[in-house]
Amino acid sequence: MKFCQMPPCDILFLHQNMPGQFRHLAATFAAAPGFRVSFLTRREGAAMPGIRTIPYPSPDETRETAEPLLAPVEKVLRFGRAVLKAGLALRAEGYHPALIIAHPGWGEALFLREIWPKARIITYGEYYYRAEGGDIDFDPLFPARPEGLARARMMNTHLLLAHEQADRIISPTQWQKDRHPALLHDRIDVIFDGIDTTRVKPDPAARFVLDDGTVLTAQDEVITYVARNLEPHRGIHVLIRALPALLAARPRARVVIVGGEDVSYSPAPPPPHASWKARLLSEVDLGAVQARVHFAGKLPYQTYLALLALSSVHLYLTFPFVLSWSCMEAMATGCLMVASDTGPVREAIAQGENGLLFAFHDHAALVETVCAALDDPARGARLRQAARETVVSRYDLRQCLVDQARLIERVLAG
């Protein structure tokens, strides 16, 4: 990538789970002549070619204040203090980055101005909690209560403090930008992280091997679902409750479900269940169709892409929340998308143009929409092609990197 008139400089990336959303951007700068890239993180053993990794110790997350509403603030303050200590040590060594690109979600970006007052700062605007229009009070599983709404407001304090000190803010989608307060909108640029469509692409020869040795190809009827973790925020409860009717309607289909059993965004399942998967399977009698439901756990990236490439229909469900990379990757692979009709999804998928949408909580509509998609191969082929074209034209990594670099150039130029 050409950086135009951007002079080489020291760039510091900050993310507790290196590299996070900055994988491609950090690697691009590290490969460019003259730029010196460092990454401050708490993730142990993280490494990227050409990048100096600077670890900071994980703070104690077990202690909580006696005031419940201060708990989220105290937790992020510990992260902010850990980065403050690490940053001051770096400054004492003579390290002064010209640019800092930080994810503020865990409090790490709270005190950057106190360490490097002259640095240019870009923060990542992933999400902002509001009482309406987002994930709060969206699902009957998690009814909103005044105490919970107050806690959500407190969960924004560190985000506001971090974004306030930033020169610019990057938000990956317009919907995510719109979640932020209007007072920040003039400072936010909408630029997606980027999908490498030269790597994430259709593959007619793709194969996927199930645990029992069965080999799946594009000739099989395979309904896929992917999430980092199987939790309500990503609609796993809707899918599992729909499975008996779905598999009764599709007697040849197999459902392959990819994801871990922790929680990333949703509250933990109520005891005695250790995971939402266990909780939901205890509620649903799959009976004879259970043999056609395959929980694949977490997969190596290439294996995951192969599964997407042979998918007959890909299900993507989400609360009104952060849009998943997996949605974009499935579209780039040319999947036939059947997705929940929620705000972040509608930004990428238009009903009948590059996918099909259904009401998130409507199990019958999920089944009907999947069947309609599978029963019309000609329309399915058009939707698949349009889904990939959407990602190539709007979310391709090469263009996103150019847009990010241009923004960085403007920030460094003041």
C-alpha positions as a Markdown table, in Angstrom:
| # | Residue | x | y | z |
|---|---|---|---|---|
| 1 | Met | 0.0 | 0.0 | 0.0 |
| 2 | Lys | 1.2 | 3.5 | -0.8 |
| 3 | Phe | 0.9 | 6.0 | 2.0 |
| 4 | Cys | 1.1 | 9.1 | -0.1 |
| 5 | Gln | 2.8 | 11.9 | 1.8 |
| 6 | Met | 2.6 | 10.2 | 5.2 |
| 7 | Pro | 6.0 | 10.3 | 6.8 |
| 8 | Pro | 7.2 | 7.1 | 8.6 |
| 9 | Cys | 6.7 | 7.3 | 12.3 |
| 10 | Asp | 6.1 | 5.2 | 15.5 |
| 11 | Ile | 2.6 | 3.8 | 15.7 |
| 12 | Leu | 1.3 | 2.1 | 18.8 |
| 13 | Phe | -1.7 | -0.2 | 18.7 |
| 14 | Leu | -3.6 | -1.0 | 21.9 |
| 15 | His | -6.0 | -4.0 | 22.3 |
| 16 | Gln | -6.3 | -6.4 | 25.2 |
| 17 | Asn | -6.7 | -9.3 | 22.8 |
| 18 | Met | -4.0 | -8.6 | 20.2 |
| 19 | Pro | -4.6 | -8.1 | 17.3 |
| 20 | Gly | -8.4 | -7.9 | 17.4 |
| 21 | Gln | -9.8 | -5.6 | 14.8 |
| 22 | Phe | -6.3 | -4.2 | 14.0 |
| 23 | Arg | -4.8 | -7.4 | 12.5 |
| 24 | His | -4.7 | -6.2 | 8.9 |
| 25 | Leu | -3.9 | -2.5 | 9.6 |
| 26 | Ala | -1.1 | -3.3 | 12.0 |
| 27 | Ala | 0.4 | -5.8 | 9.6 |
| 28 | Thr | 0.2 | -3.3 | 6.7 |
| 29 | Phe | 2.1 | -0.6 | 8.6 |
| 30 | Ala | 4.6 | -3.1 | 9.9 |
| 31 | Ala | 5.4 | -4.1 | 6.3 |
| 32 | Ala | 5.7 | -0.5 | 5.1 |
| 33 | Pro | 9.3 | 0.9 | 5.0 |
| 34 | Gly | 10.2 | 3.2 | 7.8 |
| 35 | Phe | 7.2 | 2.6 | 10.1 |
| 36 | Arg | 7.9 | 1.3 | 13.6 |
| 37 | Val | 4.9 | -0.6 | 14.9 |
| 38 | Ser | 4.4 | -1.6 | 18.5 |
| 39 | Phe | 1.4 | -3.4 | 20.1 |
| 40 | Leu | 0.4 | -3.0 | 23.8 |
| 41 | Thr | -1.7 | -5.9 | 25.0 |
| 42 | Arg | -2.4 | -8.2 | 27.9 |
| 43 | Arg | -2.6 | -11.3 | 25.6 |
| 44 | Glu | 0.2 | -13.6 | 26.5 |
| 45 | Gly | 2.4 | -14.9 | 23.7 |
| 46 | Ala | 0.9 | -12.7 | 21.0 |
| 47 | Ala | 3.2 | -12.0 | 18.1 |
| 48 | Met | 3.1 | -10.6 | 14.6 |
| 49 | Pro | 6.0 | -10.3 | 12.1 |
| 50 | Gly | 7.7 | -6.9 | 12.3 |
| 51 | Ile | 5.8 | -5.8 | 15.3 |
| 52 | Arg | 7.1 | -5.2 | 18.8 |
| 53 | Thr | 4.7 | -6.8 | 21.3 |
| 54 | Ile | 4.6 | -5.0 | 24.7 |
| 55 | Pro | 2.7 | -7.0 | 27.3 |
| 56 | Tyr | 1.0 | -5.5 | 30.4 |
| 57 | Pro | -0.1 | -7.6 | 33.3 |
| 58 | Ser | -3.8 | -8.5 | 33.5 |
| 59 | Pro | -5.5 | -6.7 | 36.4 |
| 60 | Asp | -7.4 | -8.4 | 39.1 |
| 61 | Glu | -11.0 | -8.7 | 37.8 |
| 62 | Thr | -12.4 | -10.6 | 40.8 |
| 63 | Arg | -12.8 | -7.8 | 43.3 |
| 64 | Glu | -15.9 | -5.7 | 43.2 |
| 65 | Thr | -16.9 | -2.5 | 44.9 |
| 66 | Ala | -19.7 | -2.4 | 47.5 |
| 67 | Glu | -21.7 | -0.1 | 45.2 |
| 68 | Pro | -23.0 | -2.3 | 42.4 |
| 69 | Leu | -23.3 | 0.5 | 39.9 |
| 70 | Leu | -19.6 | 1.3 | 40.3 |
| 71 | Ala | -18.6 | -2.3 | 39.5 |
| 72 | Pro | -18.3 | -1.8 | 35.7 |
| 73 | Val | -16.4 | 1.5 | 36.3 |
| 74 | Glu | -14.0 | -0.1 | 38.8 |
| 75 | Lys | -13.3 | -3.0 | 36.5 |
| 76 | Val | -12.3 | -0.8 | 33.5 |
| 77 | Leu | -10.3 | 1.5 | 35.8 |
| 78 | Arg | -8.0 | -1.4 | 36.7 |
| 79 | Phe | -7.3 | -1.9 | 33.0 |
| 80 | Gly | -6.7 | 1.8 | 32.6 |
| 81 | Arg | -4.3 | 1.8 | 35.5 |
| 82 | Ala | -2.4 | -1.2 | 34.1 |
| 83 | Val | -1.9 | 0.5 | 30.8 |
| 84 | Leu | -1.0 | 3.8 | 32.6 |
| 85 | Lys | 1.8 | 2.0 | 34.4 |
| 86 | Ala | 3.1 | 0.3 | 31.3 |
| 87 | Gly | 2.9 | 3.5 | 29.2 |
| 88 | Leu | 4.8 | 5.5 | 31.8 |
| 89 | Ala | 7.5 | 2.9 | 31.7 |
| 90 | Leu | 7.7 | 3.2 | 28.0 |
| 91 | Arg | 7.8 | 7.0 | 28.1 |
| 92 | Ala | 10.7 | 6.8 | 30.6 |
| 93 | Glu | 12.6 | 4.7 | 28.0 |
| 94 | Gly | 12.1 | 7.5 | 25.5 |
| 95 | Tyr | 9.2 | 6.0 | 23.6 |
| 96 | His | 6.9 | 8.6 | 22.1 |
| 97 | Pro | 4.5 | 7.3 | 19.4 |
| 98 | Ala | 3.2 | 9.8 | 16.9 |
| 99 | Leu | 0.0 | 7.8 | 16.6 |
| 100 | Ile | -2.0 | 5.6 | 18.9 |
| 101 | Ile | -4.8 | 3.4 | 17.6 |
| 102 | Ala | -6.8 | 1.9 | 20.5 |
| 103 | His | -9.9 | -0.2 | 21.3 |
| 104 | Pro | -11.4 | 1.5 | 24.3 |
| 105 | Gly | -13.8 | -1.3 | 25.2 |
| 106 | Trp | -12.1 | -2.5 | 28.3 |
| 107 | Gly | -10.7 | 0.8 | 29.7 |
| 108 | Glu | -7.2 | 0.5 | 28.3 |
| 109 | Ala | -7.5 | 3.9 | 26.5 |
| 110 | Leu | -8.6 | 5.9 | 29.6 |
| 111 | Phe | -5.3 | 7.6 | 30.4 |
| 112 | Leu | -3.4 | 7.9 | 27.0 |
| 113 | Arg | -3.4 | 11.7 | 27.1 |
| 114 | Glu | -1.8 | 11.6 | 30.5 |
| 115 | Ile | 1.1 | 9.5 | 29.1 |
| 116 | Trp | 1.6 | 10.9 | 25.7 |
| 117 | Pro | -0.2 | 14.3 | 25.5 |
| 118 | Lys | 1.1 | 15.2 | 22.0 |
| 119 | Ala | 0.3 | 11.9 | 20.3 |
| 120 | Arg | -2.5 | 11.7 | 17.8 |
| 121 | Ile | -5.2 | 9.2 | 18.9 |
| 122 | Ile | -7.7 | 7.2 | 17.0 |
| 123 | Thr | -10.2 | 5.1 | 19.0 |
| 124 | Tyr | -12.4 | 2.3 | 17.7 |
| 125 | Gly | -16.2 | 3.0 | 18.2 |
| 126 | Glu | -17.5 | -0.6 | 18.3 |
| 127 | Tyr | -20.6 | -0.1 | 20.5 |
| 128 | Tyr | -22.4 | 2.2 | 22.8 |
| 129 | Tyr | -25.1 | 1.1 | 25.2 |
| 130 | Arg | -28.6 | 2.6 | 25.0 |
| 131 | Ala | -31.9 | 1.7 | 26.7 |
| 132 | Glu | -33.7 | 1.5 | 23.3 |
| 133 | Gly | -32.9 | 0.2 | 19.8 |
| 134 | Gly | -30.0 | -2.1 | 20.7 |
| 135 | Asp | -29.5 | -5.3 | 22.6 |
| 136 | Ile | -31.0 | -4.1 | 25.9 |
| 137 | Asp | -34.6 | -5.4 | 26.4 |
| 138 | Phe | -34.6 | -6.9 | 22.9 |
| 139 | Asp | -35.2 | -10.5 | 24.0 |
| 140 | Pro | -37.6 | -11.9 | 26.7 |
| 141 | Leu | -34.8 | -13.9 | 28.1 |
| 142 | Phe | -33.3 | -10.6 | 29.4 |
| 143 | Pro | -36.0 | -8.2 | 30.4 |
| 144 | Ala | -34.8 | -4.7 | 31.1 |
| 145 | Arg | -35.0 | -3.5 | 34.7 |
| 146 | Pro | -34.2 | 0.0 | 36.1 |
| 147 | Glu | -31.0 | -1.3 | 37.9 |
| 148 | Gly | -29.8 | -2.9 | 34.7 |
| 149 | Leu | -30.5 | 0.2 | 32.6 |
| 150 | Ala | -28.5 | 2.2 | 35.1 |
| 151 | Arg | -25.6 | -0.3 | 35.0 |
| 152 | Ala | -25.6 | 0.0 | 31.2 |
| 153 | Arg | -25.3 | 3.7 | 31.4 |
| 154 | Met | -22.3 | 3.3 | 33.7 |
| 155 | Met | -20.8 | 0.9 | 31.2 |
| 156 | Asn | -20.5 | 3.9 | 28.8 |
| 157 | Thr | -18.4 | 6.1 | 31.1 |
| 158 | His | -15.0 | 4.8 | 29.9 |
| 159 | Leu | -16.1 | 4.9 | 26.3 |
| 160 | Leu | -17.0 | 8.5 | 26.5 |
| 161 | Leu | -13.8 | 9.4 | 28.3 |
| 162 | Ala | -11.7 | 7.5 | 25.7 |
| 163 | His | -13.5 | 8.9 | 22.7 |
| 164 | Glu | -13.4 | 12.4 | 24.1 |
| 165 | Gln | -9.6 | 12.5 | 24.0 |
| 166 | Ala | -9.5 | 11.0 | 20.5 |
| 167 | Asp | -8.7 | 13.0 | 17.3 |
| 168 | Arg | -10.9 | 10.6 | 15.3 |
| 169 | Ile | -13.0 | 7.6 | 15.9 |
| 170 | Ile | -13.5 | 4.6 | 13.5 |
| 171 | Ser | -16.8 | 2.7 | 13.5 |
| 172 | Pro | -17.1 | -0.3 | 11.3 |
| 173 | Thr | -20.8 | 0.3 | 10.2 |
| 174 | Gln | -23.2 | 3.2 | 10.1 |
| 175 | Trp | -25.5 | 1.4 | 12.5 |
| 176 | Gln | -22.7 | 1.1 | 15.1 |
| 177 | Lys | -21.8 | 4.8 | 14.5 |
| 178 | Asp | -25.5 | 5.8 | 15.1 |
| 179 | Arg | -25.5 | 4.1 | 18.5 |
| 180 | His | -23.0 | 6.7 | 19.7 |
| 181 | Pro | -24.1 | 10.1 | 21.1 |
| 182 | Ala | -24.7 | 12.8 | 18.6 |
| 183 | Leu | -22.0 | 14.9 | 20.1 |
| 184 | Leu | -19.5 | 12.4 | 18.8 |
| 185 | His | -20.9 | 11.9 | 15.3 |
| 186 | Asp | -18.8 | 14.6 | 13.6 |
| 187 | Arg | -15.7 | 12.8 | 14.9 |
| 188 | Ile | -16.6 | 9.3 | 13.6 |
| 189 | Asp | -15.6 | 7.8 | 10.3 |
| 190 | Val | -17.4 | 4.7 | 9.1 |
| 191 | Ile | -14.8 | 2.3 | 7.8 |
| 192 | Phe | -15.2 | -1.5 | 8.0 |
| 193 | Asp | -12.3 | -3.7 | 9.2 |
| 194 | Gly | -12.1 | -5.4 | 5.8 |
| 195 | Ile | -12.6 | -8.8 | 4.4 |
| 196 | Asp | -9.8 | -10.4 | 2.3 |
| 197 | Thr | -12.0 | -11.5 | -0.6 |
| 198 | Thr | -8.9 | -13.0 | -2.4 |
| 199 | Arg | -8.8 | -15.6 | 0.4 |
| 200 | Val | -12.5 | -15.7 | 1.5 |
| 201 | Lys | -14.2 | -16.8 | -1.7 |
| 202 | Pro | -16.3 | -19.5 | -3.3 |
| 203 | Asp | -14.8 | -23.0 | -3.6 |
| 204 | Pro | -16.9 | -25.6 | -5.4 |
| 205 | Ala | -14.5 | -28.3 | -4.4 |
| 206 | Ala | -14.7 | -27.7 | -0.7 |
| 207 | Arg | -15.1 | -30.6 | 1.7 |
| 208 | Phe | -15.9 | -30.9 | 5.4 |
| 209 | Val | -15.4 | -34.0 | 7.5 |
| 210 | Leu | -17.8 | -34.6 | 10.4 |
| 211 | Asp | -16.7 | -36.3 | 13.6 |
| 212 | Asp | -18.1 | -39.6 | 12.4 |
| 213 | Gly | -16.0 | -39.5 | 9.3 |
| 214 | Thr | -18.8 | -38.4 | 7.0 |
| 215 | Val | -17.5 | -36.1 | 4.2 |
| 216 | Leu | -19.8 | -33.2 | 3.2 |
| 217 | Thr | -19.6 | -31.5 | -0.1 |
| 218 | Ala | -21.7 | -28.9 | -2.0 |
| 219 | Gln | -23.8 | -31.8 | -3.3 |
| 220 | Asp | -25.2 | -32.3 | 0.2 |
| 221 | Glu | -27.9 | -30.2 | 1.8 |
| 222 | Val | -26.0 | -28.5 | 4.6 |
| 223 | Ile | -27.4 | -25.7 | 6.8 |
| 224 | Thr | -24.7 | -23.8 | 8.6 |
| 225 | Tyr | -24.5 | -21.5 | 11.6 |
| 226 | Val | -21.4 | -19.8 | 13.0 |
| 227 | Ala | -20.8 | -17.7 | 16.1 |
| 228 | Arg | -17.7 | -17.1 | 18.2 |
| 229 | Asn | -19.7 | -18.6 | 21.1 |
| 230 | Leu | -23.2 | -20.2 | 21.1 |
| 231 | Glu | -25.2 | -17.6 | 23.0 |
| 232 | Pro | -28.5 | -15.7 | 22.8 |
| 233 | His | -26.9 | -12.5 | 21.5 |
| 234 | Arg | -26.2 | -14.5 | 18.3 |
| 235 | Gly | -29.5 | -16.3 | 18.3 |
| 236 | Ile | -28.5 | -19.8 | 19.2 |
| 237 | His | -31.7 | -20.2 | 21.2 |
| 238 | Val | -33.8 | -19.3 | 18.2 |
| 239 | Leu | -32.0 | -21.9 | 16.0 |
| 240 | Ile | -32.1 | -24.7 | 18.6 |
| 241 | Arg | -35.8 | -24.2 | 19.3 |
| 242 | Ala | -36.5 | -24.3 | 15.5 |
| 243 | Leu | -34.4 | -27.5 | 14.9 |
| 244 | Pro | -37.1 | -30.1 | 15.2 |
| 245 | Ala | -39.4 | -28.3 | 12.7 |
| 246 | Leu | -36.5 | -27.4 | 10.4 |
| 247 | Leu | -35.2 | -30.9 | 10.1 |
| 248 | Ala | -38.6 | -32.4 | 9.8 |
| 249 | Ala | -39.2 | -30.1 | 6.8 |
| 250 | Arg | -35.8 | -31.0 | 5.3 |
| 251 | Pro | -35.4 | -34.7 | 5.7 |
| 252 | Arg | -32.0 | -34.8 | 3.9 |
| 253 | Ala | -30.5 | -31.8 | 5.6 |
| 254 | Arg | -27.7 | -31.7 | 8.1 |
| 255 | Val | -27.2 | -28.7 | 10.4 |
| 256 | Val | -23.6 | -27.9 | 11.3 |
| 257 | Ile | -23.2 | -25.4 | 14.2 |
| 258 | Val | -19.8 | -23.8 | 14.8 |
| 259 | Gly | -18.8 | -22.0 | 18.0 |
| 260 | Gly | -17.6 | -22.3 | 21.5 |
| 261 | Glu | -19.6 | -22.7 | 24.7 |
| 262 | Asp | -18.5 | -19.6 | 26.6 |
| 263 | Val | -20.2 | -16.3 | 26.5 |
| 264 | Ser | -18.9 | -13.2 | 24.7 |
| 265 | Tyr | -21.8 | -10.8 | 25.0 |
| 266 | Ser | -24.8 | -12.5 | 26.7 |
| 267 | Pro | -25.2 | -13.1 | 30.4 |
| 268 | Ala | -24.2 | -16.5 | 31.6 |
| 269 | Pro | -26.9 | -19.2 | 31.6 |
| 270 | Pro | -28.7 | -19.8 | 34.8 |
| 271 | Pro | -27.6 | -22.7 | 37.0 |
| 272 | Pro | -27.2 | -25.6 | 36.8 |
| 273 | His | -26.2 | -25.4 | 33.2 |
| 274 | Ala | -22.6 | -24.6 | 32.3 |
| 275 | Ser | -23.5 | -23.2 | 28.8 |
| 276 | Trp | -26.4 | -22.0 | 26.8 |
| 277 | Lys | -26.0 | -25.0 | 24.5 |
| 278 | Ala | -26.6 | -27.3 | 27.5 |
| 279 | Arg | -29.5 | -25.2 | 28.7 |
| 280 | Leu | -31.2 | -25.1 | 25.4 |
| 281 | Leu | -30.7 | -28.8 | 24.5 |
| 282 | Ser | -32.3 | -29.6 | 27.9 |
| 283 | Glu | -35.4 | -27.8 | 26.8 |
| 284 | Val | -35.7 | -29.2 | 23.2 |
| 285 | Asp | -36.4 | -32.8 | 22.3 |
| 286 | Leu | -34.6 | -33.4 | 19.1 |
| 287 | Gly | -35.5 | -37.1 | 19.0 |
| 288 | Ala | -34.6 | -38.8 | 15.7 |
| 289 | Val | -33.3 | -35.7 | 14.1 |
| 290 | Gln | -30.5 | -35.3 | 16.6 |
| 291 | Ala | -28.2 | -37.4 | 14.4 |
| 292 | Arg | -28.4 | -34.7 | 11.8 |
| 293 | Val | -27.3 | -31.9 | 14.1 |
| 294 | His | -23.5 | -31.5 | 14.4 |
| 295 | Phe | -21.8 | -29.2 | 16.9 |
| 296 | Ala | -18.4 | -28.6 | 15.5 |
| 297 | Gly | -17.0 | -26.4 | 18.2 |
| 298 | Lys | -14.3 | -23.9 | 17.2 |
| 299 | Leu | -12.6 | -24.6 | 13.9 |
| 300 | Pro | -9.3 | -23.7 | 12.2 |
| 301 | Tyr | -9.8 | -20.8 | 9.9 |
| 302 | Gln | -9.4 | -22.7 | 6.6 |
| 303 | Thr | -11.7 | -25.5 | 7.8 |
| 304 | Tyr | -14.3 | -22.9 | 8.7 |
| 305 | Leu | -14.0 | -21.3 | 5.2 |
| 306 | Ala | -14.4 | -24.7 | 3.6 |
| 307 | Leu | -17.6 | -25.3 | 5.6 |
| 308 | Leu | -19.0 | -21.9 | 4.4 |
| 309 | Ala | -18.0 | -22.7 | 0.8 |
| 310 | Leu | -20.2 | -25.9 | 0.7 |
| 311 | Ser | -23.1 | -24.5 | 2.7 |
| 312 | Ser | -26.5 | -24.8 | 1.1 |
| 313 | Val | -28.0 | -22.1 | 3.4 |
| 314 | His | -26.1 | -20.1 | 6.0 |
| 315 | Leu | -28.1 | -18.8 | 9.0 |
| 316 | Tyr | -26.9 | -15.6 | 10.6 |
| 317 | Leu | -28.8 | -14.3 | 13.7 |
| 318 | Thr | -28.0 | -11.4 | 16.0 |
| 319 | Phe | -29.6 | -9.1 | 18.5 |
| 320 | Pro | -29.4 | -5.4 | 17.4 |
| 321 | Phe | -25.7 | -5.4 | 18.3 |
| 322 | Val | -22.2 | -5.5 | 16.7 |
| 323 | Leu | -22.2 | -7.1 | 13.2 |
| 324 | Ser | -20.1 | -10.2 | 13.1 |
| 325 | Trp | -17.2 | -10.8 | 10.8 |
| 326 | Ser | -18.7 | -14.2 | 10.1 |
| 327 | Cys | -21.7 | -12.6 | 8.4 |
| 328 | Met | -19.4 | -10.8 | 6.0 |
| 329 | Glu | -17.2 | -13.8 | 5.5 |
| 330 | Ala | -20.2 | -16.0 | 4.7 |
| 331 | Met | -21.4 | -13.5 | 2.1 |
| 332 | Ala | -17.9 | -13.2 | 0.6 |
| 333 | Thr | -17.8 | -17.0 | 0.3 |
| 334 | Gly | -21.0 | -16.8 | -1.7 |
| 335 | Cys | -23.3 | -18.3 | 0.9 |
| 336 | Leu | -27.1 | -18.2 | 0.5 |
| 337 | Met | -27.8 | -16.0 | 3.5 |
| 338 | Val | -30.9 | -16.3 | 5.7 |
| 339 | Ala | -30.6 | -13.8 | 8.4 |
| 340 | Ser | -32.4 | -12.1 | 11.2 |
| 341 | Asp | -34.2 | -8.9 | 10.3 |
| 342 | Thr | -32.3 | -6.7 | 12.8 |
| 343 | Gly | -30.7 | -3.2 | 12.3 |
| 344 | Pro | -27.1 | -4.1 | 11.9 |
| 345 | Val | -28.0 | -7.0 | 9.4 |
| 346 | Arg | -30.1 | -4.7 | 7.2 |
| 347 | Glu | -27.1 | -2.5 | 6.5 |
| 348 | Ala | -25.4 | -5.5 | 4.7 |
| 349 | Ile | -28.3 | -7.6 | 3.6 |
| 350 | Ala | -31.3 | -6.3 | 1.7 |
| 351 | Gln | -34.3 | -8.5 | 1.6 |
| 352 | Gly | -34.6 | -10.4 | -1.7 |
| 353 | Glu | -31.5 | -8.7 | -3.2 |
| 354 | Asn | -28.5 | -10.5 | -1.6 |
| 355 | Gly | -30.2 | -12.6 | 1.0 |
| 356 | Leu | -33.4 | -13.3 | 2.8 |
| 357 | Leu | -34.5 | -11.9 | 6.2 |
| 358 | Phe | -36.9 | -13.1 | 8.9 |
| 359 | Ala | -38.1 | -11.8 | 12.2 |
| 360 | Phe | -35.6 | -12.8 | 14.9 |
| 361 | His | -37.9 | -14.5 | 17.3 |
| 362 | Asp | -40.1 | -16.2 | 14.8 |
| 363 | His | -39.1 | -19.9 | 14.7 |
| 364 | Ala | -41.7 | -20.8 | 12.0 |
| 365 | Ala | -40.5 | -17.9 | 9.8 |
| 366 | Leu | -36.9 | -19.3 | 10.1 |
| 367 | Val | -38.1 | -22.7 | 8.8 |
| 368 | Glu | -40.2 | -21.2 | 6.1 |
| 369 | Thr | -37.5 | -18.9 | 4.9 |
| 370 | Val | -34.8 | -21.7 | 4.8 |
| 371 | Cys | -37.2 | -24.0 | 2.9 |
| 372 | Ala | -38.1 | -21.2 | 0.4 |
| 373 | Ala | -34.4 | -20.5 | -0.2 |
| 374 | Leu | -33.5 | -24.2 | -0.8 |
| 375 | Asp | -36.5 | -24.8 | -3.0 |
| 376 | Asp | -35.6 | -22.1 | -5.6 |
| 377 | Pro | -32.1 | -22.9 | -6.8 |
| 378 | Ala | -32.2 | -20.2 | -9.5 |
| 379 | Arg | -33.0 | -17.4 | -7.1 |
| 380 | Gly | -30.5 | -18.9 | -4.7 |
| 381 | Ala | -27.7 | -18.6 | -7.2 |
| 382 | Arg | -28.6 | -14.9 | -7.8 |
| 383 | Leu | -28.6 | -14.2 | -4.1 |
| 384 | Arg | -25.3 | -16.0 | -3.6 |
| 385 | Gln | -23.6 | -13.9 | -6.4 |
| 386 | Ala | -25.1 | -10.7 | -5.1 |
| 387 | Ala | -24.0 | -11.5 | -1.5 |
| 388 | Arg | -20.4 | -11.8 | -2.6 |
| 389 | Glu | -20.6 | -8.7 | -4.8 |
| 390 | Thr | -21.8 | -6.7 | -1.8 |
| 391 | Val | -18.7 | -7.6 | 0.2 |
| 392 | Val | -16.3 | -7.1 | -2.8 |
| 393 | Ser | -17.7 | -3.7 | -3.6 |
| 394 | Arg | -18.3 | -2.3 | 0.0 |
| 395 | Tyr | -16.2 | -4.3 | 2.5 |
| 396 | Asp | -13.1 | -5.5 | 0.6 |
| 397 | Leu | -10.0 | -5.4 | 2.7 |
| 398 | Arg | -7.9 | -3.6 | 0.1 |
| 399 | Gln | -10.3 | -0.7 | -0.1 |
| 400 | Cys | -10.9 | -0.6 | 3.7 |
| 401 | Leu | -7.1 | -0.4 | 4.2 |
| 402 | Val | -6.9 | 2.5 | 1.8 |
| 403 | Asp | -9.7 | 4.3 | 3.6 |
| 404 | Gln | -8.1 | 3.7 | 7.0 |
| 405 | Ala | -4.7 | 4.9 | 5.7 |
| 406 | Arg | -6.2 | 8.1 | 4.3 |
| 407 | Leu | -7.9 | 8.8 | 7.6 |
| 408 | Ile | -4.6 | 8.2 | 9.4 |
| 409 | Glu | -2.8 | 10.5 | 7.1 |
| 410 | Arg | -5.3 | 13.3 | 7.8 |
| 411 | Val | -5.0 | 12.7 | 11.5 |
| 412 | Leu | -1.2 | 12.8 | 11.4 |
| 413 | Ala | -1.4 | 16.0 | 9.3 |
| 414 | Gly | -3.5 | 17.6 | 12.0 |
